Every structure is written in structure tokens, then in C-alpha cells.
Amino acid sequence: MKADWKLKSLIIIGAFSIVLAGCSGSLSGMSGMDHSKMNMGGTNEPQKTTDAQAVKTQVLTGKEINLTAMESNQEIAPGKTLPVWTFNNSVPGPEIRVKQGDTIKINLKNQLSEPVTIHWHGVPVPNAMDGIPGVTQNAVQPGQSFTYEFKADVPGTYWYHSHQDSVNQLDRGLYGSLVVEGKTDEKVDRDYTLMLDEWVSSGEGMAMSGMDMSGMDHSGMNMHSGDSSAKENNMNSMPMGHDMSMYDLFTINGKSGSLVDPLPVKQGDKVRIRLINAGYLSHQIHLHGHEFKVIATDGQPVNNPGILKDNVLNIAPGERYDIEFVANNPGQWLIEDHSNNKPASGMKAMIVYEGISSSADKSNASEKLPAFDLAQYGEAVKTAFSLDQKYSLEYTMNLNTEMKDGKMVYTINNKTFPNTDALTVKKGDTVKVRLVNKSKTDDHPMHLHGHFFQILSKNGTPLTGAPIMKDTLNVKPGEEYVVAFEANNPGDWMFHCHDLHHASAGMVTELKYTDYKSDFVADPNAGNKPE
């Protein structure tokens, strides 16, 4: 797995098992996934051997979907094949595309050597379907199956991933995209999904299972926006090291560099690109050669979005941004990562006009471009929440990086999970939460399960643009946001940092409804690991 292959200097507290995770080989590339004209197929017949070779990501539609978790090997960069964990023998797993209002069933079969689950990131599913081992279900054991069922009633761009030992399992490749097509969605000619991620080229095919990530020292990690120039130099003074700069392959749809499939367009096409960050670093995405609009964030529409050009989108772990442009500038144009480090050079795709002969666009990744500011974008409109209204409950979450008992941990109000204080609500409550990042160098992309929240202010200044609804919000060092939501989905929900290294080392709390009682009973033998 990626997170483990690159740990050059790691001492693990406690026991772990070593699992051989596969062999090498060469694979076919993965499509940029234009869904506007595709004939959607079924699932693959699962393969059970570790010498399996991954296939192209499929797009699956319909009201019943089959997903099989299995081992494979995927060519990530030219000549670099790594062992991966997959859904349906591909990384990313199949893109699931469903219609708004459909009730869908997803049958998960586990052919891996360890338990798994699926969390539907951003989708307001019923609590029992949230995929959190030990909280909403028992992890699905090797050889066993589990069926998720929910109504896809909120359109947008979402994704799914394992939430069992998720810092490691997601890092191995257990993720895919989920698109809920809205009844009133504007028609586009091309619809592409780009999943962003980071890998480690130094993998030797060994995967360490059952790791206790809470024992890691993350102080040397480069956490802000994938900028390796900011990495601290204090690793040798700490008991353990985990250097995020070891993520040295950045990918789009599981491929890096020349393996990334081009995105064909025709002159005059209206093009939608769904950007999903499945990794643990932020990425600065720049679309070359075209004006564009940000039409949705975390799947939720932006009111009257304005026209942008030569802005970078800072996409943090767990976040999604949908952009739209008209293909009115024939040629070959890049969409690329402007993060200030070498691996970013592999995170680029080429937009290619069909029937147009032209030379390929050149990277300008070293150029400093203005960052898109969500707080001042789009047009204001009356919303359900405001800063000065009365709320049923108000909470403050101080996020920090601390040393406790010789370990680097990530805290909420100076506590680590499971000792953090839950946010307790009852159905119908209105809730205001103040998120404050007290870490000196670490970004904290905070993800709330089961709910959308509205951003009310940033650093004390009210938002002046369109109302922004999100489920994942990146809080940078020194920043403060105020958000609000309605407690309208009863259950026991996670609220955690989606840099899962931080979550696994403590930055997790829960949103608990006092008027909800689950009939779930945790099995102490299931090996449930919610983070």
C-alpha cells in the first residue's frame, strides 16, 4: 500500500503482519471517462490471484451494482507497476452513475485478506448505510458480502472508499467515484471525471497490515497544498518519521505522466470536468487555454457562478469541484497540477480537440497564478442560515498538532479519538460550529458524514458570494471558519480530518443524535477499525 511502501523511517508500536501484495507487469491505460455517450456495462469476473493485472475503470449504471474488493497490480507510471487493492480490478474502482430519486443497491463482496467496508463520501445516506466499522456496521470479512441500499435523492459529484483501516486501505486504491445525475442538470456534450491521488514509486511489493498509525510522528509531513518546499526538518529529533514527500507519483485516474488518457473534445462542446481528490495532499489545478466556471463544490451547485481564467483550484483531500467550459479554443491544452514539487509534473491531462492538427500545450506549472476564492464567488441569495441568527447549539472545534506521550497526535480541543467530545444534537436542531486550525503547518480538511453544512464566515469575515454548501472543508494553519447545518439525518456520524494520517492519529469526533437509537451491535471479533 502506498502509505506503507514509502515509510523509509518508521517504527511501529505493536505487532503487525506482513502480507505479500503482488507482482509487477504492464497494464493498459485508464480512460478519462467521458460518460456523455458511453454504453455502460456490467462488472468484471473477479480474479483471486495476486498476479492479476488491473483493467480500465468501468462506468456502471442501473439500480443494482456489484463491487468486488480484490488484489491486483496496476501500472501507475511508465514502467512502474505496483500492487494495489481494487474494486472490480481497477483503480479507481468503477464510476457509479445513478439517477436522482433512484433507490440503489450496491452488493460488496470481499475477496481480500482483510475486512473492508464502503463509505459513500458526501452522500446523505441513512446512518446504517454509512459504512463505518464498529459504528454503523461490522467490517465485511474476507469471503463475505454486504449490501448497501439507499435513495440517491441529492444530485452531485461524490465518491466512495473503504472506511476500514481507511488510512491504509484507501491508500492502496480502494476508492471510486459516484455521480448522482440530477433531474434538472444542464446538458453537456462531454462529462469527465478526474480522480486525483498520490503514490510511492519505491514500493517493493510488501504491504504491512494491521498497522497502528497513531504511533507515527507526522511532524515532518508536508501537509499544505502538496508544497514540498515547506517540509520541516525535525524528523531526526522525533521517535518516528513519516515524510509526505515520499509520495512521489501523482496520478489522475490511477495513472501518471504519459499514461494519463487525453480528454477529447470537439469545437463548440460544453464540457464538464468533475475533480475529486482521493489523496492526502492538496492539489492546485489549472485549466489552460479556456475560460471556465466552478459550477459545484462537493457536489452542491454554486449560484450564478462567474467566469474565471488562469486561476488555480486548491482541491484538498476529500473535496470535489465541478468545472464547466466551452471548447472554443482549438488545440491541445493541459489541465495540470501547479503544486510546487516534482511529482506534480505527473498530474496532468491533455484536452485534445478532435480533427484539429496542432502542437501540444506546454506546462507552466512554475507560474504563480491567483487562487480561486470560494468565499467571494458567485451571487448571494437568501439562505437558511446566517451568522446572527439564534442556533439550537454552538460548538467550537480547535484543531491542533501536539506531542503526547512521545507521539505526534492530531487533536480536537486537545483530545484524541475516542476521547474527543462528541457534538450531541437532536433531530431538527440548528447547529453552528467554529473550526479553528491551531496547527502551525498542517492543513485539516474536515469532513462531516451524513450532512451538508453552509460556510458562513472565513477568518471573521462573512462570505459575500454565493451560499456555499459543503461536506468537506479545508482549514489551513491559522484559519477560522464558521459553518452551520441542520440536524436532519439521525444517527451516529463521524466528523474527522480527511488527511487520514491525521484521523488515524486522533483527529476524529462524532456527531451523535440523542434521540436516535441504533440497533447495530458491534462484533468484538470483526476487527473493526473505523479509521
N, C-alpha and C positions, 0 to 999 in steps of 0.2 A: 504494500500500500504506500501511496505517495508520502504520507506524513511520516512513515516509519523508515522508508528507504533512505531518506535524506538526513537522518539523525546521526551525524558524524560523531557527536559527543553527547551521549545520553546514558544516564544511569537510571534504571527503573526500580522504584521501590515496590517490592513484592514480586511474586512469581508470574511468569508468563510462559506460554507455549510458543514454539516455533513451527510455522506451517510453511511448507513449500508451496509457492503460489504460481508456478508455471514456467514455461519455456519461452523462447523467442521465435519470431517468424515475421514474415511480412504480410501486410493486410491491404485490402482495398481502402480508398479514402472514404470519408463520410460526407454526405450531401449537405449543402447549406439549407436544405429542406424548404423548397418553395411549395406551399400547400394549396396554392390557388387552383391548380389543375390536376392534382395528384389523384390517382386511383389507389385508395387505401386498402392495404392488405391485412392479413392475419398475423399471428405470432409465429415465431420460429419454433421448430422442434428443438428442445433444449439438448445441449451436449453436456456430458458429465466428466469429460477428461480435462486435465489441466493443460493439455497441449492444444486445446480448442483455439481457433482463430476467430476474432470478433468480426462481425458483419456490419454493413451500413445500418445506421439508425432508421427504423421504420416509422411511419406515421399510422397510428391506429385510431379508428373511429368506431362509432356504434355505442350501444348501451351496456355491453359486456366485454371486458378486456381481460386478457390473460397475461400476467407478468411472471417470469421465472427468474429468480436470482441464481446466478451461476458464475463459475470461474471461467476466465478466458485469457487471451493475450491480444493486445492491440498495439499496432504501430502508431505511436504518438507523434514522432518526428521522423524524418527520413532516416532509415536505418536503425531506429531506436524503438524496439518493441518491448513493452512492459506487461507483466502480469496484472490483470485487472479483475475486479468484481463487477458484474454486469446485471442489468435487467434485459432479458431476451438476447443475450450475447452481443450487446453493443454498449458503448459509452459515447454519448449519453444513451440511456435506455430509450425505448420508443417514445415519440411525442404522442400524447393522448389528446385528441381533439374531439370535443363533445359540444352539443348544442345547449344553450341556455334553457333551463327548465327540465332537461333530461335527468331522470334518476339512473345512475350508472352503477355497475358492479365491476370491481376490479379484483380478480382472483390471483392472489400471490401464492406462488409455490416456491419453496426454499430448497434449492439443490446445493447450497453452500455448506461449509463445515461448521458454521456458526449461526446463531439465531439472527433474524432480521425483522424489521418492520418497514412500513411505508408511512411517512408523514406527508400530508398534502399542503405544502408550504403556501400560505396565504389564503387558502380556500376555507371559508367558514363552514366547515363540516360539523355534523353532530359530534359531541365530545368523544363518544365511544369509537369514532372512526378516525381519530387524530393520530393514531399510530405511535403513541408514546409508551414504551415498555415500562411496566410497573406503575403506570399512571392511568392509562386507558385500556391497555391490553397486555397480555403476556407476549413476549417476543416469540416469533414463529420459529419453531425448532427445525433443525435440518431434517429434510424429508417430509415436513408438514406443510399445510396450506392454511390460508386465512382469506376471507372475502371481505373487502371494504365496499360499503354501499352508502351513497349519499346523493342528494339532489344538487345538481350544478346550477344554482339559481343566480349566481353573481358572475357576469361575464368578465373576462380579463385574461391576462398572462400570468400563469402560476408555474410551479414546478413541484416535483416530488423527490423524496430521498429517504434513505433509511434513517431512522432515529434511534436505532440500537447501536450503542458504541459509535455514535454518529461521527465523532471527530476522526475516527479511523475508517469506518465503512463508506462514508460519503467520499472521503479522500481516495479510496480505492476505485471509485467510479459508480457507486450505487445511487444514480440520480437520473432524472429525465424531465422533460417539460410537459406541462398540462395547459391547454388552451381551451377556455370556455367561450365559444363563439356567440356573441350577443345577437338578439333578435333584431336590433336596430343598428348593428355595426355598419359603418360605411364600407362599401365595397372597394376592394383594392385589386390591382392586377397581379401583384406579387406579394407574398406573405412569407417572410423568412424568420426563422428562429436561430439565434446565435447564443449558445451557452458558453460562458467564459469560465476558465478553470486554470489551475497551476499544477504542474507535475515535477518530478525529480528524475533527471536523466541518469543519476548514479545508482539507480536500483539494480540489485543483483539477483532479483527473483526471490528474495527472502522477505516474508511478511511476519511481523510479530503480532500475535493475537492476545487479547485479554489484557492490554496494557493499562496501567493506571496513569493516565495523562496528568492527574492532579499533582504528581510529583515533579513535573517539569519546571524548569526555570524558563520563563518566557521573556525575561527582561532584555535579552539580546535580540528579540524578534523585531523585524521591520514590519510594523503594522500599519503605517499610514500610507495609503494610496499606492502601494507597491513601489515605493521610492527607496531603493536600497542605500542611497546616499545618507539616509537618516539613521542607519542601524547603529545602535550603541556598541561600545567596545568593552563591555564589562563582563563578558561571558566567563572569562578565566577566573574571575573572583567569586563566581557563584558555584553552587554544588552541581548544577546541571546546566546544559545548554540546549537550546532548540532555536536554530537560526533560520528565520523565514527566508533568508536569501538563498537557501538551498533549493527552494522551488525555482528551478532554472529552465523549465519548459512551460510557456504559457500557451494555452490552446483555445481554439474555437471549435466547438462540437467535437472535442476529443482529438483534434489534430493541430499540429503546429507548423508554421512556416509554409513551405510549398505544398504540404499535404492538405491545407485548408481549401475546400472546394470554392470555386468562384460563384458569385451570385449574378446569374444572367438577368438582364432587363431589356426591354425594348423602349425605344424613344417614345415618350408620352405616357409610359406606365406610371400609375400611382403605386408606390412601393411602401410596404410596412415592414419594419425590422423590429423584432422582439428580442431585446437584450436581457439575458438572465445571468447573474453572477453566482455560479455554483462553487466558487473557490473561497479562499480565506484572505485574499488581498483585494483591495480596491483597484479598479482599472479606469484609466482616463481615455474614453473612446471618442475618436474624432472621425466624422464623415467628411471625406474630401469632395470638393467639386460641386456641391449641391446645397441649396437652402433646405432646411428641414424644420419640422415641428416635433416637439415632445407631446404626444397625444395621450399618454397614460403613464402613470408611475405605480408600481406594484399592482398593475392590472386595472387601476381605477382611473377614469377619464379626467383629463385636465380641461377646465372650462376655457373655451376660446383661446387656444394656445397660439403664441406669437411665432413669427418666423425667425429662425436662427441660422447663422452661417459661421463656420470656423470657430465654433465653441466645442469644448470637450465636456463629455458627460462623465462625472465621477460616480461610478457604479460600485457600490460597496457589497460585501458578501450578503447574499440573500435578496438583494434588491433586483427589481426589474424596471426597465424603461422601454416603452414602445415609441419609436420614432417613425415619421412618415415624410416622404419626399416625392416629388415628381421627377421622373428621369428625363430631364430636359437639357442635359449637357453631355452629348455623346462622347464616348471614350472608355478608358479603363481606370476606375477610381478606387482608391483604398478606403476601407474603414478599418482603423487601426488603434492600437493602444499607445498612448503618449506617456505612460508611466516611465519614470526616469531610471530605467535599469535595462540591462542587456536582454533578459528573457522576453521583454515586451516586444522585441522585434519579431517574435513568432506569432504574436496575436494580431494578425491582420488578414483580411479577406479582400478580394478584388471584385468590385462591381463592374461587370462586363456588359457593354451594350451589344446585343446580337446584331450581326450584319454590318458592324462598323469596324473598319480597319484603323487601328491607332496604336500608338506605343503605350506601354503600361505606365501608370502614375508612379511617382517616386515618393517614398516616405519622407515626412517632415516631422518625425516623432520628437526630435530635439527642440522643435519650436515651441515656445511658451504661448499658449493660446488661452483666452479667457474661459473660465469655467462657467458652465450653466448654473444659474442661481434659481433654484426651485422656489425660493421664498418670495420672489418678485415676478414670477412668470404667470402668464395667463390673466384672465379677467375675474375680478372679485364678484361674488354673488352671495346673497344671504345664505347662511348655513345654520346647521343645528346647534353649533357650539360657538361660544365667544369667550374671551378672556375674563370679562367682568360679570358673567352670569353666575348664579349660585349652583354649585355642584353638590351631589349627594355625598361624595367622598373626594378627598385630595390626598395625593401621595407624593413623596419625593424619593427618587432613587439616585443616590450618589454612587457613581461607578468609579472604581479605582484599581490600581495595580499595587500590591503590597507584598511584603515578605512576612510569612507566618510560619513559625516552626522550621525555619531554614528553607522554606519553599516559596517560590514566586506564585502568588494566587491572584485571582481577579474577584473583586468583592462588590457587593451591593450593600450600601450602608454598613461597610466594614465587616460584613459577614459573607461566608461562602455557603453554597448549597450543600447539603439540605438544611442548613441552619439559617438561611435567609428568611426574612419575614414576608409571608405571602401578602398579596393585595387581596383583601376579602371584600366581596360585594354580594349583592342580591340582585335578582333579575329586575331590570328597569332602572337601576342606579345610573346616574351620570357621574363619570369619573374623570378627574383631572390629574395628570401625572407630570411631575417636573423631573426631567432627565438631565443630570449634570455629570460631565466627564471630568473627573479629577486626576486621571492618569496623565503623566507628563508627555508620553509619546504614543500611547496606544489608542487607536480608533476602537469604538464599540458600536457595531451595527446591531441595534436592539430589535428583536423580533418578538411580537406578541402573537400567540396562537389564537385562532378562532375568532378574531375581531379585526376590524379596521379602526384606526384612530386618525383624528384630524390634527394636523400640526397648527398650533395657534400662534406660537412665537418662537423666534430664534434669538438667543442672546439678549432677551428682554425686549426685542422689537417685534411687534405684531407682523404677521405675514400680510403683504399688500397685494399679492396676486390672486390667482385662483385658489379656491379651497383645495387643500392637498390632503388626500386620504391615503394612508399607507399601512402596511403591516410590519415593515422593516425600516428603521431609521438609523442612519449612521451619525453617531455623536463623536465628533473629533475632540482631541485634547483641549480642555478649557471651554468647550461649548456647553450651552444650556438650551434645551428645548422644553416647551410646554405643549403637551398633547392632551386630547380629550376623546373619550369614547363612551358609548352606551353599553351597559352590561346587558346584552340582548341574546347571548348564546350560552345557556347554563352549562356548567361543567367544571372540571379541574384542568386548567390550562397552563402551559409553560410560558414564561416571559424571560428571554435569555439573549445573550450576545451570540450573533451568528458567525463571529470568528470562533469556531467550535473549539479551538485550543483554549480560548478564554472560558467558554461554557464548561468544558470538562475540568477546568481548574477553578470553578466556583461561581462564575457569573451567571447564575440561574436563580430565578424565583418563580413563584406560581401566582396565577390569578384564580382564586377559589370562590365559588358561589356558595354562600352559607345555606341557601335554600335548594341546593342540589345534592342528591344522594346517588352515588354511583353503585351499580350492582356488580362492578368489576372486583374480582378477588385476585390479588397478585399471588402467583405461584413462586414460593421461595426457591424452587429448583429450576426456574426458567432462565436464570442468568440475565435478568432484566438489567440493562444499562441505559437509562434514558438519555445520557449524554456521552 
